[in-house]
């Protein structure tokens, strides 16, 4: 039987009626073989000679009706409604698989297009897209629409359709099916509600968070992660949903290679279950400058494809605080180790430049007598441009109030010039026009709030200082100021000691010190006793000293009275039996509390003079002897 043939009107039921109908059919058949085939049930239909239409026999009609009912029962399991449209996309047929046409029945759907119905989830752009599909005569599937039925309940329908063409391939319209997906959408809404709530919480967090599958692919990320991926560079930056975060870390190169290797190893350990959490701090660049992040990777189980959660907490402020604290310690250590002011200044300037990423720094010392700032010391990165600029800076002089350096000296407050922003009234020489730099940071070096100099730094990228930075430069300026003041005092003391030593060398042969018991504690120079160890001895205990007891008694009385003494003479006997003569002078020494601590003084070798005096006396005595007694 050919089901495509037009169906005749169904025959009345009943055996007698069917028998009469069969006899009528047999009368239309002329040939004997055909009549026998009909009697045997081998023919399902005949052609009416008068009309040319096919006529189904009763058995074939019953089989067709049963098959149609079975077909409608089967398609009722797959969809809820069947529909047809004309070439203008207007419904011409709309019926349910079980004769239930409640989908849009209350609206009078026949004669209307889909966009003429009360559908509230399609925008104008959505309708334009759908109509373009229809104009292209393409098959469309699963077009989900939402409308409110006669009972006021929201219903969701899914529509699929295909174009219809006649025998001459002329477009006749569309036909398709509609399924009621209300229960499914409501179930999805119930499932999605906690998911949306959780997604809303994640998007509200400022910390970038992403979820990885077993291969390291980013399944999803919150809003902060998407912003992080779009604005930051460095390891893992720019990894959006669908990208392989693990592969990006493996492929890191250059300065980021070490970070990439460490992060990739941590991801594999967490995904593989070797550790529950992995933490790692790393730095990356952003439009705001250098940023630091604390990366955390946590393993999860029993959640579908998700195997790990990645979070990137911004620790830039904390890291900058740590770096500034470390800078303060570095400055303090450098000042403690520095032997000269020049070494200290270079150490401080270099530490600041390397910590902040600045190109160079200069120190201008305040010459109070002239009332100007003079270039004193500098440090810069080893490039030709910076070296040329620093060389040109030598000999620069600023008056208070002139340029950044002069303004800082006058106000005692730090000033800065950000990228591309120059302050009004700022002298170009206060910055660094020779290098093309357009950023500077200048702060004072102080001693008890008194400015004694200015530190000026230059770089193409200067970030506006926060409170912690200003606090750090104030501390550094104070530390450096105190060091320079102490160094200045020490230099003055050294110069004074040098002058004293020169004068002492010109007026004496040796310098000595004694404790409160008059025992030697220090002897410097060519003393009367050469290399002999006389420390711990008093003058009267020294070997080979020639002095009458009366002389020692007088000297001891002067010491006991804490008097200063001058030109106290004594002699020593050399191994050859000859005498050497010396003169010492001394004065008492007291500590800060006024307690007597001993004596200090100088000694002079007067052997030549004494021997000359002795020779002169002996010569005079011989002359008197030769002259004899004088006569009256």
ABEGO torsion letter per residue (X at the ends): XBAABBBBBBBBBEAAAAAAAAAAAAAABABAAAAAAAAAGABABBBBAAAGBBBBBAAAAAAAAAAAAAAAAAAAAABABBBBBBAAGBBABBBBAAGBAAAAAAAGABGBBAAABBBAABBAAAAAAAAAAAAAGBBBBGBBBBBBBAAGBBBBBBBBBBBBBBAAGBBAEBBBBBBBAAAAAAAAAAAAAAAAAAAAAAAABABBBBBBBAAGBBABBBAAAAAAAAABBEBGBGBBBGBBAAAAAAABBEAAAAAAAAAAAAAAAAAAGABABBBBBBBBBBAAEBBBBBBBBBBBBGBEABABBBBBBBAAAAAAAAAAAAAAAAAAAAAAABABAAAAAAAAAAAAAAAAGBABBBBBBBBAAAGBBBBABBBBBBBAAAAAAAAAABGBBBBBGBEAAAAAAAAGBBBBBBBGBBBBGBBAAABBAAAGBABBBBBBBBBGGBBABBBBBBBABBBBBBAAAAAAAAAAAAAAAAAAAAAAAAAAAAAAAAAAAAAAAAABABBBBBBAAGBBABBBEBBAAEABBABGBBAAABBGBBBBAAAAAAAAAAAAAGBBBBGBBBBBBBAAGBBBBBBBBBBBBBBAAGBBAEBBBBBBBAAAAAAAAAAAAAAAAAAAAAAEBBBX
